[in-house]
Amino acid sequence: MRSLRFISAETLVSHPQLAQESLDHVAYNLYPLLFKASYLLEQAEVTRAVLSHWPLEEFRLAVLLGPNTDHPEDLRDRACAACLEACMQGLADHVLQSRSNRLRVADFTGIQDVQVQQCPCGRALGRWGRTKVLARICCQLQGQPCTARRPIEVFTDLFVTEGNFDIVVQALKPAGPAPLQVCCPSLRADSLSPGQLLQVLGLAGPSKLRKLEVVHNVRLHAGHVQQLLAQVGFPQLTSLTLPTKAFDAPPACAPTPEGEDPLLNSIAWELSQMNKLTELSVAFSTLTGKIQTLLSPLKTPLRVLDLANCALNHEDMSFLADCKHTAHLEVLDLSGHNLVHLYPATFFRLLSQAAQTLRVLTLEECNITDNHIGMMILGLSPCGQLQEFKFLGNPLSASALQRLFAALCELPRLRHIEFPVPKDCYPEGTTYPQDELSVSTFDQQKYDMIAEDLRAVLLRANREDIQASTPLFGSFDPDIHETSNELGTFLLQAFKTALENFSRALEQME
């Protein structure tokens, strides 16, 4: 329930002109209320004015938008473009107007990007957009006279691509004194060259970086990864994501006579120096027989591990089942491996070891069939902490899914299931794994009937709290959604370059 103070704040910000004229006469401890009220009502001009007058030492967006005693609603999932742009422009006004020298920290982290925006305008400003807006404001303020004794530290989660690379570099590397100092606790990089990645990391302050995501169209091989980890150094890093094929050998690298992989050994050693690393994602890298070399040197047990489509073998699975990380795992992705058919005992031993901590399990395209359902039920039954189970792309019938759903109802913390389109809905003879065309060619009416039957299983078990869905092409990714146009352009350019190289090779052969 809203407090009388918050209701009063809403009433004031509902009259934007009056609110802006009254700010100089408002008690300092009421500014957080006015800010949240203006954000809630999407009064962007008031939001900007509140920031420009901000009288406190710290402005932390996630704290201000989170639930509190005056207003229990959580607004952190509202990435409202109008309000967020107003926040950043208000910060610029604060610097230019020099109303107060008290503000020391402006923290714009903690916003949750979701698929459906609840703000009135419905227009989101994602992480890439927030990065570009803030970088532009920092650049505009460079060279401006600044009366503050030291710059304001501005914390933000950077998302850098080719499209905003230049302005981000300029914001991170001002030519002279600047009133805003960008601090980067997390960084996501896409569509950059290895050289651009190294440059932006060097400027972003790697000694304080806690999360690094290098994804999709950053073309790295093992030599780049070794260079990145050895030259830059990330002593505070807790989470690392590397792109597809990041552990492939460089073109000129020949294997040693003993079959050792010196680059992998060096990468593993560098990772072992990161004493705070607890999250590692290396999906779509070929790591056959290499998991023990990669993970055994790590000093801190991993809580998050993504090994999707890494071509693991029995040796790898045996190590995972018994290693020190397994009993601490909270999030595990082993998609793309024929686990239950090839390594049943090892896989279920791994589940048993992780059962007390595992919250999210992803087993997409693992060739789990109707014959495996009994074993899956036994393997999952000890996982009492499991909150999400995703198993898209497996050839399961409607009857097998009903058996599995009935068992999943017994997991007390389970809240989210992503299940495949039943194979009953596809033409006879459909093969797995499916391509994008075949996965979307199914009997929608039959699927709707089966999905309703599965929801009935949940209702009969009094598990209305479980949300079950079938996102055909995976869960919503706000970062990919926001930069899809740029990624498409990047891929077309890469394809054009590949064709040109191929043509030149043919000409040389002739």
PyMOL commands that set and color helices and strands:
alter all, ss='L'
color gray80, all
select helices_A, chain A and resi 4-13+16-25+28-40+44-52+61-65+81-97+127-141+165-172+194-203+222-232+262-272+291-295+314-322+326-328+339-342+344-354+370-380+398-408+423-425+436-439+444-460+478-482+484-509
alter helices_A, ss='H'
color red, helices_A
select strands_A, chain A and resi 58-60+105-107+152-160+180-189+211-214+239-241+279-281+304-306+331-333+360-362+388-390+416-418+467-469
alter strands_A, ss='S'
color yellow, strands_A
deselect
rebuild
show_as cartoon
